[in-house]
């Protein structure tokens, strides 16, 4: 039976959105891995810039004239914050090293999943580094009480926007089938058929 006008419009809608009738992207697992890796690397470029600026600031702080006037507790806070910034830098650059060392060895999906976890941990460490650096600066300028208050606000802001907001959106917005596939769920291929076991 020839297709009706409604069928044609439905097909055009799926083609325009690059999705099949099940809401999945028209892409192979390999194409999905390539897209996820490209998106992840773009996210890392953004975060690496902030981490590098913070780390450079902390490194140069030790060579300023006023650094000698810091109290013992402020020196400890400085060292802890510097180490946190270093750890965050390593976590955010680890996916690059992972991709380079396993390049063209057929481990792209594992690279994407591992890099995503490293980036998630890196965000947590970066939030602590931001909090420590802000606490140190405000403590020196305005005093201990102000430093603790501002640092607590910074930590709450990071947790709220980086963890709370995504969790809220995840609960309030229904997920679509291809979004589960983006996370590595091999429920089916891009034609809606069950994925073959490997």
C-alpha positions as a printed Julia matrix, in Angstrom:
198×3 Matrix{Float64}:
  0.0    0.0    0.0
  1.48   3.38  -0.95
  2.47   5.6    1.96
 -0.04   8.16   3.13
  0.66  11.84   3.6
  0.91  11.33   7.34
  3.5    8.57   6.91
  5.58  10.79   4.65
  5.55  13.66   7.13
  6.56  11.28   9.94
  9.48   9.97   7.88
 10.59  13.5    7.08
 10.43  14.38  10.75
 12.67  11.45  11.68
 15.1   12.27   8.85
 15.28  15.95   9.83
 15.99  15.12  13.45
 18.46  12.38  12.51
 16.45   9.94  14.62
 14.49   6.77  13.91
 10.87   6.16  14.94
 12.07   4.91  18.34
 13.77   8.2   19.19
 17.3    6.83  18.71
 19.99   8.67  16.79
 20.79   7.24  13.38
 24.39   6.37  14.25
 26.44   3.25  14.73
 28.01   2.42  18.1
 31.38   3.55  16.72
 29.9    6.88  15.6
 28.32   7.32  19.02
 31.67   6.68  20.73
 33.34   9.24  18.45
 30.68  11.84  19.27
 30.85  11.19  23.02
 34.64  11.48  22.99
 34.54  14.74  21.02
 31.98  16.22  23.43
 34.02  15.1   26.43
 37.24  16.6   25.08
 35.45  19.9   24.46
 34.26  19.94  28.08
 37.79  19.23  29.27
 39.16  22.17  27.26
 36.84  24.51  29.15
 37.69  23.18  32.61
 41.42  22.91  31.92
 41.61  26.65  31.27
 40.21  27.47  34.7
 42.41  24.91  36.44
 45.55  26.17  34.73
 44.83  29.78  35.71
 44.18  28.78  39.32
 47.3   26.61  39.5
 49.48  29.34  38.03
 48.08  31.87  40.51
 48.84  29.6   43.44
 52.37  28.88  42.22
 53.23  32.57  41.88
 51.64  33.42  45.24
 54.52  31.8   47.11
 57.0   34.24  45.57
 55.21  37.42  46.6
 56.48  39.62  49.42
 53.34  39.23  51.51
 53.51  35.43  51.51
 55.99  35.51  54.41
 53.42  37.34  56.53
 50.9   34.47  56.36
 50.15  32.6   59.55
 50.9   28.9   60.0
 47.28  27.93  59.35
 47.25  30.04  56.19
 50.42  28.34  54.99
 48.79  24.95  55.56
 45.68  26.06  53.7
 47.85  27.28  50.86
 49.71  23.96  50.55
 46.48  21.94  50.68
 44.87  24.13  48.03
 47.96  23.93  45.82
 47.92  20.13  46.02
 44.19  20.07  45.22
 44.79  22.25  42.15
 47.57  19.91  41.06
 45.35  16.84  41.49
 42.56  18.52  39.52
 45.02  19.34  36.74
 46.2   15.74  36.57
 42.63  14.4   36.55
 41.57  16.69  33.72
 44.65  15.92  31.61
 44.56  12.16  32.26
 41.93  11.54  29.52
 44.3   13.08  26.97
 47.1   10.75  28.03
 44.65   7.82  28.1
 43.52   8.53  24.55
 47.09   8.97  23.34
 48.43   5.76  24.91
 45.49   3.67  23.66
 45.11   5.37  20.28
 43.8    3.04  17.54
 43.78  -0.01  19.81
 40.03  -0.5   19.82
 39.42   0.82  23.35
 37.52   4.0   22.53
 34.42   3.07  24.53
 36.53   2.27  27.59
 38.42   5.53  27.07
 35.16   7.5   27.01
 33.76   5.84  30.14
 37.01   6.11  32.12
 37.6    9.7   31.02
 34.07  10.64  32.05
 34.67   9.28  35.55
 38.02  11.07  35.78
 36.38  14.33  34.76
 33.62  13.86  37.35
 36.16  13.31  40.13
 38.16  16.24  38.78
 35.16  18.55  39.15
 34.84  17.58  42.79
 38.53  18.24  43.45
 38.32  21.51  41.51
 35.42  22.66  43.71
 37.59  22.06  46.77
 40.51  23.9   45.16
 38.28  26.89  44.36
 36.99  26.86  47.92
 40.47  26.7   49.44
 41.92  29.45  47.28
 38.98  31.76  47.96
 39.18  31.03  51.7
 42.89  31.88  51.69
 42.53  35.18  49.84
 39.53  36.41  51.83
 41.15  35.28  55.08
 44.21  37.41  54.34
 42.21  40.42  53.2
 39.17  40.44  55.5
 39.85  37.95  58.3
 39.13  34.35  59.28
 35.36  34.64  59.73
 34.83  36.26  56.35
 37.11  33.7   54.71
 35.15  30.77  56.11
 31.81  32.31  55.16
 32.81  33.07  51.59
 34.44  29.66  51.18
 31.29  27.93  52.4
 29.25  29.92  49.89
 31.65  28.99  47.1
 31.42  25.3   47.96
 27.63  25.41  48.1
 27.51  27.19  44.74
 29.75  24.59  43.09
 27.84  21.66  44.57
 24.51  23.23  43.67
 25.35  24.0   40.04
 27.66  21.07  39.28
 25.79  18.3   41.1
 22.41  19.48  42.33
 21.24  21.1   39.09
 22.08  18.1   36.85
 20.37  15.77  39.33
 17.28  17.99  39.36
 17.1   18.13  35.57
 17.67  14.38  35.37
 14.69  13.71  37.64
 12.34  16.26  36.09
 13.11  15.61  32.4
 12.24  12.15  31.01
 15.18  10.54  29.28
 14.97   9.33  25.7
 16.18   5.94  24.42
 19.22   7.32  22.57
 20.31   9.17  25.71
 20.68   5.83  27.48
 22.7    4.65  24.52
 25.02   7.63  24.93
 25.93   6.29  28.36
 27.02   3.0   26.89
 23.75   1.07  27.24
 23.73  -1.36  24.33
 20.02  -2.08  24.31
 19.81  -1.81  20.58
 21.5   -0.59  17.42
 20.55   2.51  15.46
 17.77   0.57  13.71
 16.08  -0.38  16.97
 17.23  -4.01  16.95
 18.81  -5.61  20.04
 22.57  -5.27  20.06
 24.55  -8.39  19.45
 26.54  -9.67  22.39
 30.3   -9.32  22.15
